[in-house]
Amino acid sequence: MTDLTAAPQAALDPQAAEAAAVPAHLQWLKVESLDLEAQGVAHRPDGKVVFIDGALPGEEVRVSVSRKKNNWEQADVTERRNESSQRVVPQCVHFGLCGGCKMQHFHPSAQVAVKQRALEDNLWHLGKVKAERLLRPIEGPSWGYRYRARLSVRYVAKKGTVLVGFHERKSRYVADMQHCEILPPHVARLLTPLRALIGSMDQRDRLPQIEVAVGTQITVLVLRHLEALSERDKALLRAFAAEHSAWSEGRFPLSWWLQPKGPETVHPLDESLPGLDYTLPEFGITMPFKPTDFTQVNHHINQVLVGRALRLLGVQPQERVIDWFCGLGNFTLPLATQAREVLGIEGSEQLVARSRENARANGLSERTRFVARNLFEITPQELASYGQADKWLVDPPREGAFALAKAVADIHQDPSLTPGFTLPRRIVYVSCSPATLARDAGLLVHQGGYRCTAAGAVNMFPHTAHVESMAVFERDDPSV
């Protein structure tokens, strides 16, 4: 973590004063670390922090400042020396223009090490928690892994062209992309044909995005359209799907879905094609999903993540488990193959209904129960009303599980709030934000009676600064 208020002692000595006299654009800055936005972090001689795009730890750089505040600056590299041994040539030709994959210039193994360190730093600096054991980071394919993506679409009338891709770095404009290395190859090959397709449609200037979802049997493209599509446009979509399904030799059939308004309006252009699903082979689970549902973008890593979470939880056949923030049942259904009963709790009635459907489809209805509840507002008494469980799986969104952790802390501090209720012996917490994990871990450890026995990073999004992780919490005295 970087302290933006404290100037180094070096700022007080004569050499530092001499260095500070050099014009800012000529100063050589030593890059000390990377922040969570994959920016190099350096200090000027006067102690001001500089966040530098494209710089790596150990390098010395000269920079051009793009944004300046009283105690920090953002900058771009103009000159570099002492190049890092971890610097690699980016694989994507659009690196630097496209706003995604900001860490492609950093060796993949070094990216994972930085994410592990970010998790440890957040746990300590924000939560004052240090894991007793560091888990080996979960890694997987570095390229072609992104099975979910939202592509922006823009018709540029002045140039008579269409752009389909991600936004440019630090810009609202759509990058001029012909290929993408993190999309599955059969999807990446569609970027250029999609530009031609959109350009030929009647509504080409009223089609702001295409959402991609890849399943085991089919690839779905969701077209957001602001006006009703003509029959001609629908015919063009069908012809495109037929052409590119045949082009991929039937291995990746395409299906168009349409989205006239919000996500709830999504529907297939044609009903005859199979639906989307992903699998968890270790547990014999097949998970149907809709193209606008939240599911993990990296199916390979998700399989490993679920397996490790359940092994860390160590569920026994006679035990009852609660899966907080259960979503579509990504953890609930695998847990149900091992436990006596699993209660899945989620904030949406619609999600709960879909979870029940998925449980039925996998023959797990008798071992599962689902409840809709706003988990961002929960009291100790409401928590206890769901009954005692031997173990918990917690998988919240980026906001974390503060209300849940606070209710746990309150029960531990004052057991009379929930007479006869016992907190679980073990919690596995899966997180997409190290900051909110650290905040909640601080509550569980310092006020909730738990120890953080293990923690580790999950490289769900290679080449990005996004940090996913998991942590294990255990009670020394499960009777309270």
ABEGO torsion letter per residue (X at the ends): XBBAABBBAAAABAAAAAAAABBAAABBBBBABBBAAGBBBBBBAAGBBBBBBGBBBGBBBBBBBABBBAABBBBBBABBBGBBAABBBBABAABGABABGAAAABBAAAAAAAAAAAAAAAAAAAAGBBBABBBBBBBBBABGABABBBBBBBBBAAAGBBBBEBBBBGBABBBBBABBAABBAAAAAAAAAAAAAAAABAAAAABABBBBBBBAABBBBBBBBABBBBAAAAAAAAAAAAAAAAAAGGABBBBBBBBABBAAABBBABAABBBBBBBBAAAGBBBBBBAABBBBABAAAAAAAAAAAAAAAGBBAABBBBBBGAEAGAAAAAAAAABABBBBBBABAAAAAAAAAAAAAAGAAAABBBBBBBAABBBAAAAAAAEBBABBBBBBBAAEAAAAAAAAAAAAABAAABBGBBBBABBBBBBABAAAAAAAAAAAAAAAGBBBABBBBBBABBGBABBBBBBBBBBABAAX
